[in-house]
Amino acid sequence: MSRELNRLDGRKRTILRAVVEEYVEQAEPVASRCLVERYNLNLSSASVRSTLAELEQLGYLEQPHTSAGRVPTDRGYRTYIDELMELEPLAQETKEHIRAQLQESIDEIPELLRQASGLLSQGTGYVSIALQPRVASSVLRQIKLLMIEPGRVLVLLVLSAGVVRDRIVRIPDILDQGQLARIAAAIEQQLAGCKLRDISFVMMQLAAADTQVPESLLNQVLFETWTAIQQADQLATYVDGMPNLLRHREFHSIARARDVVSALSSDGLLTGLMEPPEHEAKAIPGSGENLPAASAAVPWMVRIGQELQQQGLEDCSFVTTTYHLPERLVGSIGVVGPRRMAYSRVISHISFVRQTIDHLLTWRSSRS
């Protein structure tokens, strides 16, 4: 804990919490008179003004204009989240709606993540993001080569934990479905049980050597199939609610809105933000109840403004957490909003969505 944080007595902590919550709700700088009138502080306006000035000197608040009230700084938001915030409980009706919607999509992980992203966007009023898990360490269970039309083939990979990846590739159009089926069967027989990252082109050549397909044609099919296997680990990102950001006053400026939308439209940037450093993680209060041991330890993390270290996102905050599939496959979900974010509501929503996904994926795995 920092030296400055040690200097926050009960009065300062109470007033800092009130300023953050009032500013989040009203989107206007908070004055001492407002705090006295709206919060049961048992303090005079003069005492509140003095405390606000001290919090500003310590770097927890700032004053946009000389005659204006105060707003939280990144440090103020950080202290609120880490020390002062109480999570807003979700209504039972909301929980039941989330469970029902996710249950409908349990058989297809991409659809499950699309649904989760949509539910988070609707529930929080911000932008939501879901990231599929990396699968390089996943084990190959089945492989199918299905001809769509001469020269175009669907490579279908069934991996451990019920993950499915597919990719359309081009091959010589003189090959028929029977030849493709023999190649796929030979690969599956020899390489099922191997991790994707360990499968080499040479291994595939050896596996399919006796398929009685001319070598030049065979190598073209094997190369395209091997490329599809290597690319199976590319992360798919599902983003929902981008227009929600434009409803918040921080992004009413066309230039600022353009910068944020441009940043969030970059898949590489989002992927990096969805993989938080472990040392910044914070345990979810109460998350262990009725959860598998691995799931109960999943953290949530909040990054505020300058902590994101990304051009265009200086006025944003990012809340992320991870969900688990069997065999240690991990994906991420997140919510992006203004620094003036309703953190309590967002964390309650993202935590419950994550718990529900974990439960459903664990249940799905147990019945397969």
N, C-alpha and C positions, 0 to 999 in steps of 0.2 A: 504494500500500500504506500502511496506517495506521501511525502511530507505535507503537501497541501491538503490531501484528503484527511490526514490526521487532524488537521486544524478545523475541520468542519464539525462544529458542535451541533447539538440537537436542533437549535433554532435555524441554523444555516441549512441543515439537511431538510427540514420541514419546508422552508421557503423555496429552496431549490426544487424540491419535488413539486410544489404548487406551481412554480413558474413553468416548468416543463409541461405539466399536464394542462395548464391553462393555455399555453401557447400552441400545443398540439391541437386543442379543441377549437380555439378562436382564430388562430393564424394572425394575431395582432400582438405587437410588443406589449408586455405585461407591466402595468404600473402598480405602485404600492397600494393605491386606493382600491384597485380591483381585487387585490389579494385580501385586504381587510374586509371588503364587502362580501366576497364569495367564499372565503375559507375561514374556518373557525380557528384563527391563530392566537387569539387572546393577546394581541400585541397592538400597540398604537401605530399609526401611519408613520410616525417618525422612526420608530424602532424597525419597522419593515424597510423603510428607505435606507436606513443605515446598514441593515443586513444585505440588502440588494447591492449597495455600493461595495461592501466587503467581498461579496461573491464575484462582483465584476473585477475587482483588483486581483482576486485569486485565479481568474481566468475561466470561471464557470458560466458567467453571463457576459453579454455585451450589449451596448446601447447603439442601435442603428443610427439614431439622430439625437442631438443634444436634449431635445425636449421630449423624446419618446421614452417608452418603458423599456424593459430589458427582454432579451431573447437568449435562449441557451446557446452556448458554444459547443463544439464537438466534445470538449472535456466535460461540459455540463451534462450532455446527453449520456456520455459514457458513465459518469458517476451515477446518474439516475438509473440506467439499465443494470449496472453491476451491484448497486447498493440500496436503491430506494424503491424500485418498481415492484408492484404486486401484480401477478398475472390475472387477467380478466377471465373468469370461468366462461366456457362456452355453454350456451343454452342446450338443454337436452334435445330440443327439436333440431338444432343445428347439427349436433353430433349424429343423430339418426339420419339426417339428410346426407351427410358426408359418407356414412357407412353404406347407405343404400346405393348411392351413386357409384362408389368405388367397387362395391360388390358386383355390380353389373359388368364391370370391365376386367374382372380378375383373370380371365383366360388369356388375355393379350396384354403383355407388359407395355407396349407402346400406347395402347388405348388407355390403360390404367394411368399412365403418366400424363397423357393429355387431359384426362378427366381430373386428375389431382391438380394439375396446373389451373384448369378452369375453375375448380372449386376454391382454390386459394385466391385467385383473382376476384371472384365474386364476394368471398367472405371478408377480404381485407380492403378492397377498393384500390389496390395497387397492381403493379406488374408481377406476375408469377412465372417461375421457371422450373422445369423439371429436366433432369439429366439422366439418361440411361446409364447403367453401370458399365464399366470397362470389363471386357470379357477375355482379355489375353490369357488369363490364368484359368479360364473355363475349359472344360473337357468336351471334346467332340463326341457326340452320341450317335448322330445319324447325318448322312449327307445324301442329297438327291439332286440329280441333274434333270430338269424337266424342260422339254422343248416347247417353246411358245409358238415358234414358227421356224422354218428353215433358217439357220444362221443365228438365231436368238434363243438363249437358254437361261432358265432361272436356276441359279445355284441356291439351294435351300439347306441351311445348316441348323441342326437341332443340337443345342449345347446343354451342358449340365445346368441344373437349377431351372429348367424349363424355358431357357432363353432361346429365341429363334431369330436368326439373321437370314436375310435373303438379298440377292443381288442379280441383276440381269447382265449377262455377258454375251459377247459375240464370238462365234466359232465358225469353222468352215461349214457351209450349208449342205455339203454332201453327206454329213454324218446324220444317222437316224436315231430315233429314240432307243432302239435296242442297244446300239453301241454305247450311247450315253449311260444307259442303265447298268451295263456291264462295268463301265469305268467307275461309276459311283459305288457300286457294290464292292468292287475290289478295294477302293480307298477306305470305305467304311469298315470292311473286314480287317484290314491291316492297321488302321489308324484310330479307330474308335477307342476312346480312353486316353488319347493323347491331349495334352494342353495345346491350345491354338498356337501359342508362342513357340512351341517346340516343333511344329510341323514345317518341314522344309520341302522345297521343290524336289530334291533328290529322293526323299522318303516317298513322295507321291509317285515318282517315276518307278521306283522299285515296287510299290504296291500294285500298280496297274500294268506291269510289264507283260502279263500273260492274258491280256484282254482281247488279243487278236484284232487290234485296231492298228492300222498303219502308223508307224512311229512318228512321222511328220505331223499327221493329224492329231495323234494322241498327245504329243507335246504341246500343241496349241490349246487343246482342251484342258490339260493339266495346268498349264501356266495361268489361264484365265481363272480356273477354279482355285488355284493357290493364291492368286491375287485377291479373290473374293474372301478367302479365309483370312488373309492378312488385314484386309480392310474391315473385317467384321468388328474390330475393336474401335472403329471410329465412333465418336460419341454423337448420339442424336439428342438435340435440344428442343424442348417444347415450351414456347413462350406464349403467354396469354395476358390480355388486359393492357396492352401498350397504350390505348387511348385513355386509360385511367389516369396516367401521369399528367396529362394535359389539363385535367380538372383541378389540379392543385396550383395555388397561386405562384409557387416557386418556378413553375414552368409556363406561365402565361406569356413570357417573352418568347417570340418565335426563334430567336437565335439560341436561347438556352434550351428550349424544347428540342430543337434540331440536334444540338450537341448530345443530349441525353439519348434520344432515339437512335442516333448514329452509333453511339457507344454500345447500346444494348443490342444492336443489330449485328454486332461482330461476334460470330460463334466462338472464335478463339479467345476473345476477352471473357465471354461468359463462362467458358470452360475453366479458365484460370480462376475466376472468382468463385466458382462452385467447389473448388478444392481448397478449403481453408487450412491454415497452419494449425497443427494440433494444439500448440501451446495457448492459442486464443480461445479454445473451446470452453463452453460453460455447460454444466450438467442441467438437464431439464428438470425443474422441480416436480417431484411426484411422478416422473416418467416411468419408474420401475414397477408400478402397480400392474399386476396381471400381464407383464411382458416377458418374453424370453430373455435370458440373461444377456445375450449379445445385443439385443435391441435396447435394453434398459440403459446401456452405457452410451447410447448415441447422443452427441452434444448438439446444441444449437450455437450459432455464433452470429454476432452482430458486428458489422463494420460501418463506421459512420464517416461520411464526408471525406476528409483528407486521409483517413485510414485506408480507403480503397486504393489510393495511389493510381487513379485512372483519370485521364483527361476526359472531361465531359460529365463525370459523375461526382464532382466536388460537392454538389448540393443534394446528394442521394445517400441513403442508407441501404444496406443489404443484409437481410437475415437469411441464414442458410442452416440446413440440417441434412442428415444422411439417412437413407433407408437401406435395409439389408435384404439380400436374397440369400438362399442357402449357398453353401460352399464359399462363403466369404466374399461374395460379389456385393459391391457397394455402389449406390447411386446417390444423387443429391436432389434436393428441392430447395427453392429459395423464393424470397419476395423482395422486390426493389420498390422503394418509395422515396419521398423527400426525407431529409434529415428530421423534419417535423412529422415523424411517423408515429402512428398509434402503436408503439412497440408492444404493449401488453396484449392488445388484440391480435396483432400479427403473430407473436410468439405462441399464443394459445392456439391459434388456427394451424400454424405450421407444425406444431408439436402433435396435435391430434391427428392431422392428416398423415404425418410420418408414422405414428403409432398404428393407425388403421392400415396403412400399406404394409407395415411389418407383419401385423396379424394375418392379413389376407394372404400374403406371400408365403408365410410359414404354414398356414392351413393348406394352401394349394400344393405345397411341396409334400406335405404329409399324406395326401391322398393319391399322389402320383407314383 
